[in-house]
Amino acid sequence: MLTLTEEQYVFIKEYSDLLFTIDEAFDYIVKSFSDFSKTEGERLLGDIFQAFPQVASAHEQLSQFVQGNESFLKTIADISAVADHAEQFIQNFDDLPVRQEIISKKLYPAFAEWHENIQQELNPYIQS
């Protein structure tokens, strides 16, 4: 494992925190489908879609930090499954029941699985 500079450590920690925030937002959104007291779902969904380009941009820098770590690089690339479901969501944006199904049965589960895998790769770098 490479030794990180303080700047790289902060970057990876903030990236990890962003992923946890996205995960929490997805969880809230899915719960808002049946708990109508949760009224911030649409705003959070917009926030998630604004965060996705930041995640993609971070992957470029992260890939440079972990060059040669094929497992980590593959896990970064595996976000393509999430991107595929996000695209499906966008294509069905005007159909609320379909949107909810895509989020709860495809997009959020794909993100949660990918997040768990990438977190396993990140943890050795941020838990020292």
SULMOTA-V702835 format. One record per residue. N is the residue number from 0. RES is the residue in three letters. BURIAL is + if it has 16 or more other ideal C-beta (glycine too) atoms within 10 Angstrom, else -. Layout:
BEGIN
n:N res:RES burial:BURIAL
n:N res:RES burial:BURIAL
END
This chain:
BEGIN
n:0 res:MET burial:-
n:1 res:LEU burial:-
n:2 res:THR burial:-
n:3 res:LEU burial:+
n:4 res:THR burial:-
n:5 res:GLU burial:-
n:6 res:GLU burial:-
n:7 res:GLN burial:+
n:8 res:TYR burial:-
n:9 res:VAL burial:-
n:10 res:PHE burial:+
n:11 res:ILE burial:+
n:12 res:LYS burial:-
n:13 res:GLU burial:-
n:14 res:TYR burial:+
n:15 res:SER burial:+
n:16 res:ASP burial:-
n:17 res:LEU burial:-
n:18 res:LEU burial:+
n:19 res:PHE burial:-
n:20 res:THR burial:-
n:21 res:ILE burial:+
n:22 res:ASP burial:+
n:23 res:GLU burial:-
n:24 res:ALA burial:+
n:25 res:PHE burial:+
n:26 res:ASP burial:-
n:27 res:TYR burial:-
n:28 res:ILE burial:+
n:29 res:VAL burial:+
n:30 res:LYS burial:-
n:31 res:SER burial:+
n:32 res:PHE burial:+
n:33 res:SER burial:-
n:34 res:ASP burial:-
n:35 res:PHE burial:-
n:36 res:SER burial:-
n:37 res:LYS burial:-
n:38 res:THR burial:-
n:39 res:GLU burial:-
n:40 res:GLY burial:+
n:41 res:GLU burial:-
n:42 res:ARG burial:-
n:43 res:LEU burial:+
n:44 res:LEU burial:+
n:45 res:GLY burial:-
n:46 res:ASP burial:-
n:47 res:ILE burial:+
n:48 res:PHE burial:-
n:49 res:GLN burial:-
n:50 res:ALA burial:+
n:51 res:PHE burial:-
n:52 res:PRO burial:-
n:53 res:GLN burial:-
n:54 res:VAL burial:+
n:55 res:ALA burial:-
n:56 res:SER burial:-
n:57 res:ALA burial:+
n:58 res:HIS burial:+
n:59 res:GLU burial:-
n:60 res:GLN burial:-
n:61 res:LEU burial:+
n:62 res:SER burial:-
n:63 res:GLN burial:-
n:64 res:PHE burial:-
n:65 res:VAL burial:+
n:66 res:GLN burial:-
n:67 res:GLY burial:-
n:68 res:ASN burial:-
n:69 res:GLU burial:-
n:70 res:SER burial:-
n:71 res:PHE burial:+
n:72 res:LEU burial:+
n:73 res:LYS burial:-
n:74 res:THR burial:+
n:75 res:ILE burial:+
n:76 res:ALA burial:-
n:77 res:ASP burial:-
n:78 res:ILE burial:+
n:79 res:SER burial:-
n:80 res:ALA burial:+
n:81 res:VAL burial:+
n:82 res:ALA burial:-
n:83 res:ASP burial:-
n:84 res:HIS burial:+
n:85 res:ALA burial:+
n:86 res:GLU burial:-
n:87 res:GLN burial:-
n:88 res:PHE burial:+
n:89 res:ILE burial:-
n:90 res:GLN burial:-
n:91 res:ASN burial:-
n:92 res:PHE burial:-
n:93 res:ASP burial:-
n:94 res:ASP burial:-
n:95 res:LEU burial:-
n:96 res:PRO burial:-
n:97 res:VAL burial:-
n:98 res:ARG burial:+
n:99 res:GLN burial:+
n:100 res:GLU burial:-
n:101 res:ILE burial:+
n:102 res:ILE burial:+
n:103 res:SER burial:+
n:104 res:LYS burial:-
n:105 res:LYS burial:+
n:106 res:LEU burial:+
n:107 res:TYR burial:+
n:108 res:PRO burial:+
n:109 res:ALA burial:+
n:110 res:PHE burial:+
n:111 res:ALA burial:-
n:112 res:GLU burial:-
n:113 res:TRP burial:+
n:114 res:HIS burial:+
n:115 res:GLU burial:-
n:116 res:ASN burial:+
n:117 res:ILE burial:+
n:118 res:GLN burial:-
n:119 res:GLN burial:-
n:120 res:GLU burial:+
n:121 res:LEU burial:+
n:122 res:ASN burial:-
n:123 res:PRO burial:-
n:124 res:TYR burial:+
n:125 res:ILE burial:+
n:126 res:GLN burial:-
n:127 res:SER burial:-
END
